[in-house]
Amino acid sequence: MNDDQAKTVAIYATFPDNATATAIGRDLVTAGIVACVNISPTMQSIYRWNGQLEEAEEVVAIMKTQQGRVGQLTAEIERRHPYDTPAIVVLPIVEGSLRYLDWILAETGG
């Protein structure tokens, strides 16, 4: 893995429904901010919010991009997301298919 490939990341984010995740994901790919969005519908979330125990069905999305796009990606999700505090977590990619990592970089302007 070269230095450029080491700059690839996966972003884990949750959304209230498939339509929201799909609309935001499609726009992020179209804009070249992410190379790919995987959307997995219907997961059960249990969390504390404003002092109350909450349970909700959510949708998880995993997006692949390069480190240099994370600020733009985060800002775009936060701007469009219906939650006050959307879950957005950046995970480094430490290994992977070199051709796939190169594709992520190419699709996101790297």
C-alpha angles and dihedrals in degrees: 000000000000127000094265093050089050088063093067117110140183119223120209114203136163129217134189094241145000094257093058094045092047095048094048093041093050091051092048092052092044090052092049092240091122131021096214142002122204112198121196114188127217118020124159116238125195117189145141116253125176090348094306129109107240134190123192143159110243140171122239123213127192114199128190123212143126126281092250091063097052096094092050092045093049093047092050094049092046091048094053103030118106093216120090089224112022119197107248118163126174116215121190117232104228098178138004147127105321092216090052093049090049089051091053090052093047093049093049097046099263 
